Amino acid sequence: MRHFLSDNSAAVHPEVMAALTRANHEHAAAYGDDAVTGRVLALFQRHFGEHARAQLVFGGTGANVVGLAAVMQPFEAIVCSANSHLWMDECGAPERFLGSKLIAVAPTSGKLRPEDIEPHLRCHTGVHGVRPKVVSITQATEWGTVYSVEETRALAEMAHDAGLLLHVDGARLANAAAHLDCSLRALTTDAGVDLLSFGGAKNGLMFGEAVVILAEGLAPDLDRCCKQAMQLASKMRFMAAQFEALLTGDLWLRNARRANAMAQRLAEALGTGVELAAPVQTNVLFARVRPEDVAPLQAERAFYMWDPADTTVRWMTAWDTEEADVDAFAAAVLARGGYSTSV
Ligand SMILES: Cc1ncc(COP(=O)(O)O)c(C=O)c1O
């Protein structure tokens, strides 16, 4: 049974499994000194530009923390969205491991605009206040919405003008690129992004994410930050083999397109029968449903309650969501009577 809990709930893509099996022979150098990891680092340069330097890590929280640790001091601050994974869902890992202050800003549909951030860049009080160092955005956002290339560039320019860096939590960057039909590079390096967490687990891998430094010469000690943060895999080749499967051809894009298409299909099947809390741009829908409908619908297919205050629920699709899953669930939702006027 496939449900609508999370893209983290999805299976491992068969091409990724096959790559793991291919890597599973003989011995290889540890800690990333193997041939597969070497090829993967070159693949990241193919996708993100010649100066891109990637470091593979176990998870997305780790990617965010390691990347940020490599570019800032504890007396410097991160400006991020109040909906961000960094702020909401990392159990204080950034605060603990970076020792840095996070400044959370209220977003609109999950997104930050330069005018939301700007006041926070000017409010520090010399030696007495933290110094903002990084603006962090999530692409696609926690609401499944997408920053356009122009929006990203505007944030990068604002950050750079103020002497800050732009970090992207790209746990679902592939979904954003699929939505915009643009390259990973156009959405990041070419738009002025300085560093990135690049998602793997949500897009068909068993595990593994990457920190990608995009700005030339930034974060020279990334590898040591990674080791100190306990994110350096000894058997790195098995993480690398998965990324090789994802990035050599277009598996990253096929998987993201499929996940996005299934969310669109669900939105279209529901039509005006459900009130959506955000536009459907990637692989997730946020819908407001009646409180009494939540448990019966969860019995059909599992999903998360997002905000009990107004019974906003989250329905997330993944690379392996099938049309039949969507159609069956849409029918179950519509059978509850539709929502357009009564929510
Ligand atoms: C936006 C975002 N960033 C990062 C992560 C990665 O988190 P984890 O540490 O669970 O791999 C997630 C996971 O859900 C996420 O949604």
The ligand as a MOL file (V3000), in Angstrom:
LIG
                    3D

  0  0  0     0  0            999 V3000
M  V30 BEGIN CTAB
M  V30 COUNTS 16 16 0 0 0
M  V30 BEGIN ATOM
M  V30 1 C 12.7470 20.8850 3.5690 0
M  V30 2 C 13.4820 19.7460 4.2030 0
M  V30 3 N 14.7900 19.8760 4.4580 0
M  V30 4 C 15.5020 18.8740 4.9510 0
M  V30 5 C 14.9050 17.6680 5.2340 0
M  V30 6 C 15.7770 16.5240 5.6290 0
M  V30 7 O 15.6470 16.0160 6.8270 0
M  V30 8 P 16.2590 14.6500 7.3610 0
M  V30 9 O 17.2900 15.0440 8.3440 0
M  V30 10 O 15.0880 13.9850 7.9380 0
M  V30 11 O 16.8560 13.8850 6.2150 0
M  V30 12 C 13.5440 17.4940 5.0690 0
M  V30 13 C 12.8750 16.2450 5.4460 0
M  V30 14 O 11.7160 16.0630 5.4940 0
M  V30 15 C 12.8070 18.5710 4.5170 0
M  V30 16 O 11.4970 18.4540 4.2770 0
M  V30 END ATOM
M  V30 BEGIN BOND
M  V30 1 1 1 2
M  V30 2 1 2 3
M  V30 3 2 2 15
M  V30 4 2 3 4
M  V30 5 1 4 5
M  V30 6 1 5 6
M  V30 7 2 5 12
M  V30 8 1 6 7
M  V30 9 1 7 8
M  V30 10 2 8 9
M  V30 11 1 8 10
M  V30 12 1 8 11
M  V30 13 1 12 13
M  V30 14 1 12 15
M  V30 15 2 13 14
M  V30 16 1 15 16
M  V30 END BOND
M  V30 END CTAB
M  END
